[in-house]
Amino acid sequence: EHWMGTDEIGRDVMARLIWGARASLLAGVVSVSIALMIGVPVGLLSGYCGGWVDHVLQRVTDALLACPFLILAIALAAFLGPSLTNAMIAIGISTMPIFIRLTRGQVLSVKVEDYVEAARAVGNPHWRIALRHVFPNVVPPLLVQATLSIAMAILTEASLSFLGLGQQPPAPSWGSMLNTAKNYLAQQPYMAFWPGVAICAVVMGFNLFGDGLRDALDPKET
């Protein structure tokens, strides 16, 4: 009846593993979406405007990057309070500097291209050049980074749940299942085995998908 066994109070591990996948996948997608919604416009503004705007925004980004990613996520999650929603916000804010820096670098490369100079020469306003000519050409690297960041966000959510800062009991998540299983490793090691395998498989899958997406979107490979 219980293909993966039961936990310490008799609940089916397989059912909790499947239900906990919702929390982990939701955390990965939502947190990266938050990082994209904030980081991409800031990076676009920083790279296109340059000058003191770029200087101020990049100093703030440097300050965020100076703090290790996981430490920043733990600090934000602890400050906001233990819940899945707050964990997603914390992961999104911690991931945001990566997208700011990546977007800025791509914009600096694209905005000096001939077609951008031609658009500027015929009198297009700056907002139109940025949105219609620059932004579409920086999207492919952002898609690849977003895919890889989802894997990192899932791993971070599992870490926060393991520490008690993510999904709260009785709702399951893979990290909280590992937290419970650590107390029963000698008696029931399968309690830790299955959520660990699930985390590794999903993270590896997103990383492989990101590598394939990068190869598909790289014009040098076509």
N, C-alpha and C positions, 0 to 999 in steps of 0.2 A: 504493500500500500504506500510505502514511503521510500521512493527510489533513492533519495539522497539522505535518508535518515530523518530524525527529528531533533529539535533543539532541547534545551535544558528543561522546558516545561511541556514538551510533547508536540510543539507546532511543527508542521511539515517544512523542512528546509528548502525543498524545491519550490514550493508555493511562495515562500518568503523571498527566495532568490529571484523569481520571476517578478514579483510585486516590487521588490527593491530596485529592479532595473529601471523602473519609472523614475525614481528619485535620482539615480546616477545619470541617466541619459538627459533628463530634464535639466539637471544642474549643469551639465556640459553645454547644452545648446543655449540655455537662457543666459548663463554667465558670459559666454563668448559673444552673444548678441548684445549684451550690455556693453562689453568692451568695444565692439565694433561701432555701436551707435555713438559712443563718446569719443573713442580714439581716432576714428577715421576723419570726422569733421575737424577735430583739433589738429591732426597731422596735416590735413589738406590746407587749412588756414596757415599753419606754421610754415609749410614748405612754399606755398604760393606767395604769401605776403613778404616773407623775409624780414630783414631789419630788426627793429626792437621787438616786434610781435614774435618773431621766430626765437629771438634770444630769451624772452621771458618764458614762453611756453616750453622751450627745451630745458631751461634750468629747473622748472617744476618737474618735467619728465625725468631729468637726471636724479632729482631727489627721490622720486618714487622708485627708480631703477636701482638706487643705491641700497635699498632695503631688499633682502632676499625675498623671493616671491612667496614661498610658503609661510615665512615669518610674518610678512605683511598680511596675508590672507587670514592667518590665525589671529593676529591682533585686531583686524577689522571685525572678524566674526565674533570674537570675545566682546568687543565694544558694542556691537549691535545686538548681541544676545543669541543664544543657541536656537536656531531654527533653520529649516532648509532654505527659506526665502532669504534670510540674512546671509547664509553661507553663499548663495548664488550672487548676491550683491557684492560680498567681500571678494569672491573669486573674480568677478567681472572688473572691479576696480583694480585689483592686483594685476590683471592681464592687460588692462588698458594701455600702459606705457609701451608695451611691445607694438601695438598697432599704431600708436602715435609715431614712434620712431620709424617703423616700416613705411607708413604712408608718407611721411615727410621725405624720406630718402628717395622713394619712387617719384614723388612730385618734383623734387629737385632735378631728377634726371629727365623727366618728361617735359617740363615747362620750357626747356631750351631747344626742343625739337623744332624743325622747320615748319611743320603744320601749325604749331602753337604760335610761332612768330607770324605766320601768314594770317591766322585768325586775329591776332592783335593788330596787324597792319591794316586790315580792312575795317577796323573800328568796333569790333565786338567788345562789349563791356567785360570787366574782369570776372564777374560772377558767372557769365556765360562761358567764358574760356575755361574757368576752373571746373565747371560742372559738365560741360558738353565735350570738351577736348582733352582735358587733363585727367579727370576722375575715371572715365571709362578705361583708360590705358593703365591705370594702377590697380584695377580690380583683380586680375589673375593672381598676383602674388598675395593679395589679401585673402583670397579664397583658400589658397594653400595653407597660409598661416592660420586661418580660422579652423581648418580641419585638424591641424596638428594641435591647436590650442584646446579644442574640444577634448582630445585625449588627455591633455595635461589637466584640464578642469575636472574631468571625471576622477582622475587620480587624487586631485586636491580635495574634492568633495568627500571621497572615501577617507582621506586623512582627517578631515574636519569631523566627520561622523565618528570615526574611531576615537577621537579626542572628546566627543560629546558635544561638539559645536555645530553639528549638521542636523540631519533628520532625527527627530526625537521619538523615543519609544512611545507606544507600541508599534508605530509605523516602521517598517523595515527599510534598511538600506544596506548596501554591501559593506560599508565601513562600520556601521553599528553592529552588523552581524559578526564581523571580525573582532570587534571590541568584546562582545559577549563570549565568543569562542575562545579567546585567549585564556579564560579561566578554566576551560575544560579540555585543554590540549592533550593531557595524559589519558583522560577517559574517552573522549569523543573527538579525535583529530579531524574527522570529516567535516565538523562544523566550521572549521577554519579553511579547509581545503576548497570547498565549493565556491564560497564568495571570492577567495583569492584567485581561483581559476577564472571566474567571471570577469574580475577586474583586469587581469592580464590579457584575456582574450579580446575584450572590448578596446582596451588601450592599444594593443597591437594592431587590431583591425583598423582603427582610425589613423594610426601612424602609417600603415601600409597604403591606406586610401589616400592620405596626404601626399605620400611619395609618388603614387601613380598619377594623381592630379597634377602635381608639379611637372612631371614628365610630359603629360598631355598638353599642358598650357605653355610649355617652354617653346618659343618659336625656333630655338636652335636645334630642337630635337625633331622638328618636322621638315 
